[in-house]
Amino acid sequence: MLFGNREREEFAMDCPICHTRDVIEIKHRLPGGIEIDFFSCHRCEEHWWDREGRVVSLKDVLELARKSN
C-alpha cells in the first residue's frame, strides 16, 4: 500500500501485545514544541503514547500538556 510516495510498510510498527502491524500512529505537537506520538492497534485495541522512543503514560502526557501551556 502506498503512503504518499513511499510504501506503507516502511512506517509499519508492530503492536507490543498482539504483534500485528495494523497500528495507526498520530503525531502530536504540544504547546511549547513537545512532540509526542499516539499509537493504537486496530486488532486488539491496545494504545500507547511515545516520546523520543520511550513509552509515556497518559497521565504523563496530560502533565506535559498542562506544563507546556
MOPAC internal coordinates of N, CA, C and O (Angstrom, degrees):
PM7 1SCF
backbone

  N    0.0000 0     0.00 0     0.00 0    0    0    0
  C    1.4519 1     0.00 0     0.00 0    1    0    0
  C    1.5226 1   108.79 1     0.00 0    2    1    0
  O    1.2310 1   120.43 1   -43.92 1    3    2    1
  N    1.2956 1   116.78 1   136.08 1    3    2    1
  C    1.4571 1   121.20 1  -179.51 1    5    3    2
  C    1.5230 1   110.96 1   -87.29 1    6    5    3
  O    1.2310 1   121.39 1   -38.78 1    7    6    5
  N    1.3121 1   114.94 1   141.22 1    7    6    5
  C    1.4570 1   122.85 1   175.63 1    9    7    6
  C    1.5142 1   105.04 1  -127.41 1   10    9    7
  O    1.2310 1   120.48 1   -78.27 1   11   10    9
  N    1.3311 1   116.70 1   101.73 1   11   10    9
  C    1.4556 1   119.30 1  -171.08 1   13   11   10
  C    1.5156 1   107.55 1    66.17 1   14   13   11
  O    1.2310 1   120.21 1    54.43 1   15   14   13
  N    1.3022 1   117.21 1  -125.57 1   15   14   13
  C    1.4585 1   121.48 1   177.15 1   17   15   14
  C    1.5208 1   112.33 1  -100.54 1   18   17   15
  O    1.2310 1   119.64 1  -174.09 1   19   18   17
  N    1.3374 1   118.30 1     5.91 1   19   18   17
  C    1.4555 1   121.46 1  -176.54 1   21   19   18
  C    1.5225 1   110.67 1  -118.85 1   22   21   19
  O    1.2310 1   120.98 1   -21.63 1   23   22   21
  N    1.3081 1   115.73 1   158.37 1   23   22   21
  C    1.4561 1   120.73 1   176.09 1   25   23   22
  C    1.5286 1   109.62 1   -69.72 1   26   25   23
  O    1.2310 1   120.25 1   -40.44 1   27   26   25
  N    1.3203 1   117.13 1   139.56 1   27   26   25
  C    1.4593 1   121.65 1   179.17 1   29   27   26
  C    1.5241 1   111.22 1   -63.20 1   30   29   27
  O    1.2310 1   119.69 1   146.19 1   31   30   29
  N    1.3251 1   118.19 1   -33.81 1   31   30   29
  C    1.4548 1   122.21 1  -179.52 1   33   31   30
  C    1.5297 1   111.92 1   -54.45 1   34   33   31
  O    1.2310 1   120.45 1   150.29 1   35   34   33
  N    1.3210 1   116.74 1   -29.71 1   35   34   33
  C    1.4578 1   121.02 1   179.94 1   37   35   34
  C    1.5311 1   111.14 1   -60.42 1   38   37   35
  O    1.2310 1   120.41 1   151.13 1   39   38   37
  N    1.3312 1   116.82 1   -28.87 1   39   38   37
  C    1.4566 1   122.30 1  -177.37 1   41   39   38
  C    1.5260 1   112.68 1  -101.59 1   42   41   39
  O    1.2310 1   119.66 1   178.42 1   43   42   41
  N    1.3293 1   118.25 1    -1.58 1   43   42   41
  C    1.4601 1   121.75 1  -172.20 1   45   43   42
  C    1.5242 1   111.59 1   -62.89 1   46   45   43
  O    1.2310 1   121.46 1   -38.63 1   47   46   45
  N    1.3168 1   114.81 1   141.37 1   47   46   45
  C    1.4540 1   121.57 1   176.45 1   49   47   46
  C    1.5159 1   107.78 1  -127.65 1   50   49   47
  O    1.2310 1   120.31 1   -39.86 1   51   50   49
  N    1.3023 1   117.02 1   140.14 1   51   50   49
  C    1.4587 1   121.11 1   177.62 1   53   51   50
  C    1.5220 1   110.06 1   -84.90 1   54   53   51
  O    1.2310 1   120.73 1   -39.31 1   55   54   53
  N    1.3295 1   116.20 1   140.69 1   55   54   53
  C    1.4535 1   121.49 1   173.75 1   57   55   54
  C    1.5318 1   108.09 1   -69.68 1   58   57   55
  O    1.2310 1   119.46 1   -46.37 1   59   58   57
  N    1.3250 1   118.63 1   133.63 1   59   58   57
  C    1.4623 1   120.56 1  -179.31 1   61   59   58
  C    1.5305 1   113.18 1   -70.65 1   62   61   59
  O    1.2310 1   120.10 1   166.05 1   63   62   61
  N    1.3302 1   117.42 1   -13.95 1   63   62   61
  C    1.4644 1   120.83 1  -178.56 1   65   63   62
  C    1.5256 1   111.83 1   -96.61 1   66   65   63
  O    1.2310 1   119.88 1   122.72 1   67   66   65
  N    1.3370 1   117.84 1   -57.28 1   67   66   65
  C    1.4675 1   120.81 1  -175.14 1   69   67   66
  C    1.5333 1   113.41 1  -103.65 1   70   69   67
  O    1.2310 1   120.12 1   173.76 1   71   70   69
  N    1.3312 1   117.38 1    -6.24 1   71   70   69
  C    1.4716 1   124.55 1   174.90 1   73   71   70
  C    1.5257 1   114.80 1    66.63 1   74   73   71
  O    1.2310 1   119.74 1  -163.72 1   75   74   73
  N    1.3107 1   118.11 1    16.28 1   75   74   73
  C    1.4610 1   120.76 1   174.32 1   77   75   74
  C    1.5228 1   109.50 1   -79.38 1   78   77   75
  O    1.2310 1   120.83 1   -17.29 1   79   78   77
  N    1.3181 1   116.01 1   162.71 1   79   78   77
  C    1.4678 1   120.30 1   175.79 1   81   79   78
  C    1.5212 1   111.14 1  -100.81 1   82   81   79
  O    1.2310 1   120.30 1  -166.26 1   83   82   81
  N    1.3106 1   117.03 1    13.74 1   83   82   81
  C    1.4581 1   122.22 1  -179.06 1   85   83   82
  C    1.5283 1   109.24 1   -87.17 1   86   85   83
  O    1.2310 1   121.16 1  -118.20 1   87   86   85
  N    1.3254 1   115.38 1    61.80 1   87   86   85
  C    1.4633 1   122.88 1  -175.04 1   89   87   86
  C    1.5238 1   108.82 1  -119.17 1   90   89   87
  O    1.2310 1   120.96 1   -43.09 1   91   90   89
  N    1.3221 1   115.77 1   136.91 1   91   90   89
  C    1.4570 1   120.56 1   175.94 1   93   91   90
  C    1.5298 1   108.20 1  -104.19 1   94   93   91
  O    1.2310 1   120.56 1   -36.79 1   95   94   93
  N    1.3080 1   116.53 1   143.21 1   95   94   93
  C    1.4627 1   122.56 1   177.62 1   97   95   94
  C    1.5266 1   108.56 1  -120.44 1   98   97   95
  O    1.2310 1   121.18 1   -49.10 1   99   98   97
  N    1.3271 1   115.34 1   130.90 1   99   98   97
  C    1.4578 1   120.92 1   176.78 1  101   99   98
  C    1.5228 1   107.68 1  -122.90 1  102  101   99
  O    1.2310 1   121.05 1   -62.03 1  103  102  101
  N    1.3141 1   115.60 1   117.97 1  103  102  101
  C    1.4647 1   121.11 1  -179.56 1  105  103  102
  C    1.5337 1   109.55 1   -86.54 1  106  105  103
  O    1.2310 1   121.14 1   -44.19 1  107  106  105
  N    1.3247 1   115.42 1   135.81 1  107  106  105
  C    1.4604 1   121.84 1   179.05 1  109  107  106
  C    1.5227 1   109.41 1  -124.70 1  110  109  107
  O    1.2310 1   121.03 1   -32.01 1  111  110  109
  N    1.3065 1   115.64 1   147.99 1  111  110  109
  C    1.4594 1   121.37 1   169.78 1  113  111  110
  C    1.5192 1   106.36 1  -122.84 1  114  113  111
  O    1.2310 1   121.41 1   -67.18 1  115  114  113
  N    1.3263 1   114.91 1   112.82 1  115  114  113
  C    1.4602 1   120.75 1  -179.84 1  117  115  114
  C    1.5271 1   109.24 1   -77.82 1  118  117  115
  O    1.2310 1   120.32 1   -19.02 1  119  118  117
  N    1.3307 1   117.00 1   160.98 1  119  118  117
  C    1.4621 1   119.14 1   174.20 1  121  119  118
  C    1.5296 1   108.97 1   -53.92 1  122  121  119
  O    1.2310 1   120.33 1   -38.51 1  123  122  121
  N    1.2964 1   116.97 1   141.49 1  123  122  121
  C    1.4547 1   120.72 1  -176.57 1  125  123  122
  C    1.5218 1   112.49 1    91.57 1  126  125  123
  O    1.2310 1   120.44 1   179.98 1  127  126  125
  N    1.3461 1   116.77 1    -0.02 1  127  126  125
  C    1.4564 1   121.01 1   175.95 1  129  127  126
  C    1.5158 1   115.94 1    84.71 1  130  129  127
  O    1.2310 1   119.33 1  -173.54 1  131  130  129
  N    1.3189 1   118.89 1     6.46 1  131  130  129
  C    1.4658 1   121.39 1   179.06 1  133  131  130
  C    1.5253 1   108.93 1   -69.87 1  134  133  131
  O    1.2310 1   121.00 1   -56.48 1  135  134  133
  N    1.3273 1   115.69 1   123.52 1  135  134  133
  C    1.4670 1   120.72 1   178.91 1  137  135  134
  C    1.5184 1   109.91 1   -98.08 1  138  137  135
  O    1.2310 1   121.19 1   -46.45 1  139  138  137
  N    1.3253 1   115.33 1   133.55 1  139  138  137
  C    1.4606 1   121.36 1  -178.83 1  141  139  138
  C    1.5251 1   107.96 1  -146.13 1  142  141  139
  O    1.2310 1   120.22 1   -34.81 1  143  142  141
  N    1.3186 1   117.19 1   145.19 1  143  142  141
  C    1.4632 1   122.14 1  -177.80 1  145  143  142
  C    1.5210 1   110.49 1  -116.06 1  146  145  143
  O    1.2310 1   120.88 1   -40.64 1  147  146  145
  N    1.3216 1   115.92 1   139.36 1  147  146  145
  C    1.4656 1   122.86 1   175.09 1  149  147  146
  C    1.5168 1   107.68 1  -107.56 1  150  149  147
  O    1.2310 1   120.20 1   -46.11 1  151  150  149
  N    1.3239 1   117.21 1   133.89 1  151  150  149
  C    1.4528 1   123.12 1   177.72 1  153  151  150
  C    1.5177 1   109.24 1  -121.72 1  154  153  151
  O    1.2310 1   120.66 1   -37.58 1  155  154  153
  N    1.3310 1   116.34 1   142.42 1  155  154  153
  C    1.4572 1   121.85 1   178.29 1  157  155  154
  C    1.5259 1   109.05 1  -142.21 1  158  157  155
  O    1.2310 1   120.62 1   -48.97 1  159  158  157
  N    1.3381 1   116.42 1   131.03 1  159  158  157
  C    1.4591 1   122.29 1   179.75 1  161  159  158
  C    1.5247 1   108.98 1   -92.53 1  162  161  159
  O    1.2310 1   120.86 1   -53.17 1  163  162  161
  N    1.3245 1   115.97 1   126.83 1  163  162  161
  C    1.4604 1   120.11 1   179.55 1  165  163  162
  C    1.5217 1   112.07 1   -73.85 1  166  165  163
  O    1.2310 1   120.22 1   154.41 1  167  166  165
  N    1.3016 1   117.19 1   -25.59 1  167  166  165
  C    1.4671 1   120.76 1  -176.12 1  169  167  166
  C    1.5305 1   112.75 1   -78.68 1  170  169  167
  O    1.2310 1   120.14 1   126.17 1  171  170  169
  N    1.3372 1   117.34 1   -53.83 1  171  170  169
  C    1.4740 1   119.83 1  -175.54 1  173  171  170
  C    1.5307 1   113.23 1  -107.97 1  174  173  171
  O    1.2310 1   120.55 1   176.64 1  175  174  173
  N    1.3466 1   116.55 1    -3.36 1  175  174  173
  C    1.4602 1   123.47 1   178.27 1  177  175  174
  C    1.5265 1   114.41 1    68.84 1  178  177  175
  O    1.2310 1   120.14 1  -164.62 1  179  178  177
  N    1.3218 1   117.33 1    15.38 1  179  178  177
  C    1.4682 1   120.66 1   172.24 1  181  179  178
  C    1.5280 1   108.12 1   -65.33 1  182  181  179
  O    1.2310 1   120.08 1   -34.50 1  183  182  181
  N    1.2984 1   117.45 1   145.50 1  183  182  181
  C    1.4641 1   120.69 1   176.01 1  185  183  182
  C    1.5232 1   108.46 1  -143.31 1  186  185  183
  O    1.2310 1   121.55 1   -28.44 1  187  186  185
  N    1.3454 1   114.64 1   151.56 1  187  186  185
  C    1.4508 1   120.23 1  -178.56 1  189  187  186
  C    1.5177 1   109.60 1  -158.49 1  190  189  187
  O    1.2310 1   121.79 1   -18.20 1  191  190  189
  N    1.3309 1   114.19 1   161.80 1  191  190  189
  C    1.4582 1   123.11 1   178.36 1  193  191  190
  C    1.5194 1   107.99 1  -112.85 1  194  193  191
  O    1.2310 1   120.78 1   -31.23 1  195  194  193
  N    1.3198 1   116.12 1   148.77 1  195  194  193
  C    1.4587 1   121.60 1  -178.32 1  197  195  194
  C    1.5246 1   108.63 1  -136.99 1  198  197  195
  O    1.2310 1   121.10 1   -44.24 1  199  198  197
  N    1.3246 1   115.50 1   135.76 1  199  198  197
  C    1.4700 1   120.63 1   174.66 1  201  199  198
  C    1.5230 1   107.90 1  -133.51 1  202  201  199
  O    1.2310 1   121.09 1   -63.77 1  203  202  201
  N    1.3205 1   115.51 1   116.23 1  203  202  201
  C    1.4656 1   122.24 1   178.45 1  205  203  202
  C    1.5282 1   112.13 1    54.56 1  206  205  203
  O    1.2310 1   120.58 1  -139.71 1  207  206  205
  N    1.3485 1   116.49 1    40.29 1  207  206  205
  C    1.4584 1   120.91 1   175.93 1  209  207  206
  C    1.5151 1   115.38 1    85.24 1  210  209  207
  O    1.2310 1   120.39 1  -175.19 1  211  210  209
  N    1.3145 1   116.86 1     4.81 1  211  210  209
  C    1.4742 1   120.84 1   179.44 1  213  211  210
  C    1.5211 1   110.02 1  -119.07 1  214  213  211
  O    1.2310 1   121.07 1   -42.47 1  215  214  213
  N    1.3297 1   115.55 1   137.53 1  215  214  213
  C    1.4702 1   120.35 1   177.14 1  217  215  214
  C    1.5269 1   108.31 1   -69.32 1  218  217  215
  O    1.2310 1   121.27 1   -44.44 1  219  218  217
  N    1.3351 1   115.17 1   135.56 1  219  218  217
  C    1.4589 1   122.44 1  -178.15 1  221  219  218
  C    1.5246 1   108.31 1  -124.09 1  222  221  219
  O    1.2310 1   120.06 1   -42.98 1  223  222  221
  N    1.3211 1   117.48 1   137.02 1  223  222  221
  C    1.4644 1   121.03 1   178.58 1  225  223  222
  C    1.5324 1   110.16 1   -72.70 1  226  225  223
  O    1.2310 1   120.65 1   -22.76 1  227  226  225
  N    1.3217 1   116.37 1   157.24 1  227  226  225
  C    1.4620 1   120.72 1   176.56 1  229  227  226
  C    1.5278 1   109.95 1   -58.92 1  230  229  227
  O    1.2310 1   120.35 1   140.44 1  231  230  229
  N    1.3153 1   116.93 1   -39.56 1  231  230  229
  C    1.4677 1   121.12 1   178.24 1  233  231  230
  C    1.5313 1   110.24 1   -56.88 1  234  233  231
  O    1.2310 1   120.34 1   135.89 1  235  234  233
  N    1.3303 1   116.96 1   -44.11 1  235  234  233
  C    1.4648 1   120.84 1   179.34 1  237  235  234
  C    1.5324 1   111.85 1   -68.07 1  238  237  235
  O    1.2310 1   120.32 1   143.07 1  239  238  237
  N    1.3279 1   116.98 1   -36.93 1  239  238  237
  C    1.4658 1   120.76 1   177.35 1  241  239  238
  C    1.5260 1   109.79 1   -61.71 1  242  241  239
  O    1.2310 1   120.71 1   134.15 1  243  242  241
  N    1.3193 1   116.25 1   -45.85 1  243  242  241
  C    1.4645 1   120.33 1   179.58 1  245  243  242
  C    1.5278 1   111.33 1   -64.23 1  246  245  243
  O    1.2310 1   120.54 1   142.23 1  247  246  245
  N    1.3241 1   116.58 1   -37.77 1  247  246  245
  C    1.4596 1   120.47 1   177.89 1  249  247  246
  C    1.5329 1   110.92 1   -66.15 1  250  249  247
  O    1.2310 1   120.11 1   138.42 1  251  250  249
  N    1.3424 1   117.39 1   -41.58 1  251  250  249
  C    1.4619 1   121.03 1   176.12 1  253  251  250
  C    1.5236 1   111.00 1   -60.07 1  254  253  251
  O    1.2310 1   120.80 1   137.05 1  255  254  253
  N    1.3375 1   116.07 1   -42.95 1  255  254  253
  C    1.4686 1   120.63 1  -179.72 1  257  255  254
  C    1.5207 1   110.69 1   -65.42 1  258  257  255
  O    1.2310 1   120.52 1   139.89 1  259  258  257
  N    1.3215 1   116.61 1   -40.11 1  259  258  257
  C    1.4610 1   120.74 1  -179.82 1  261  259  258
  C    1.5300 1   110.76 1   -66.47 1  262  261  259
  O    1.2310 1   120.31 1   135.88 1  263  262  261
  N    1.3269 1   117.01 1   -44.12 1  263  262  261
  C    1.4741 1   121.16 1  -177.76 1  265  263  262
  C    1.5162 1   112.44 1   -69.54 1  266  265  263
  O    1.2310 1   120.42 1   151.56 1  267  266  265
  N    1.3342 1   116.81 1   -28.44 1  267  266  265
  C    1.4691 1   119.33 1  -175.28 1  269  267  266
  C    1.5236 1   112.97 1   -83.88 1  270  269  267
  O    1.2310 1   119.93 1   175.41 1  271  270  269
  N    1.3213 1   117.75 1    -4.59 1  271  270  269
  C    1.4699 1   120.78 1   177.82 1  273  271  270
  C    1.4991 1   111.73 1   -81.81 1  274  273  271
  O    1.2310 1   120.10 1   180.00 1  275  274  273

